[in-house]
């Protein structure tokens, strides 16, 4: 029996802003890695991040974080 293997992926450390944050990004907050599950658009370019743990964080247009992002390669 043959199983399918997942597509190769690389993890990159990138700087994100409210304009570039995506679902699946992992941000370390207080020493805990938090994966973005959903994004809510707010006025003036801000976004509310909903993490898989249920916690919320608001990113204003000037906020910058370093995040881990999985980049799939075909």
N, C-alpha and C positions, 0 to 999 in steps of 0.2 A: 504494500500500500504506500502510495506516495503522498506526502503532505506538501502544501505550498509554503514557501518561505516568504517572509515579509520583504518588501522592497528595501534595499540598502538605505540607510539613513545616517546622517551626520548631525552632531549637535554643535551649534555655534553659540558663542557668547556675544550678544549684541546690545547696543544701547537702544532703548525704546522710548518713545514719547507717546502722548495720547493719540497722535496721528498714526503711529506705526504699530501699536500694540495689537496682537492677534489672539484669538482663542488658541489655547494650547501652550502659550508662553509660560515659562516658569520663572517667577520672581522670588528672590529670597528676601523675606521680611522678618526681622527679629531672629535671624538664624534658622527660620523655617522655610522650606521651599513651598511656594503656593502656585498651583497651576490655574491659569485663567480659564474658567468654564463658559463665561458669557460676558458681553459688553453692553452697556447701556449708554447711549449718546446723551450728553447734557449740553446746556447752552454754553457758548463761548469756547467751544473746542474741547471741553472737558469730557471725560468718560468715567463711568462707574464700572469697576471691574468686579465681577462676581467670581469668587474662587470655588474650586470643587468642594472645599470644606464648608462653604456657605457664607464665609466672611466677605465683607465688602471693602473696597478701597476706591477712593475718588482720585483720579489723575487729572490735574489741571493742565492747561496747554503748556506750561513751563516745566512741568515735572519730567524728570529723566530717571530711568532705572536701567540697570544692567540685567538682562534676562537671558535665559537659555531657550533656544528655539531649535526644534527638530527640523532639519532640512532634508527632505526626501530626494534621493537621486535615482534617476531611471537609467 
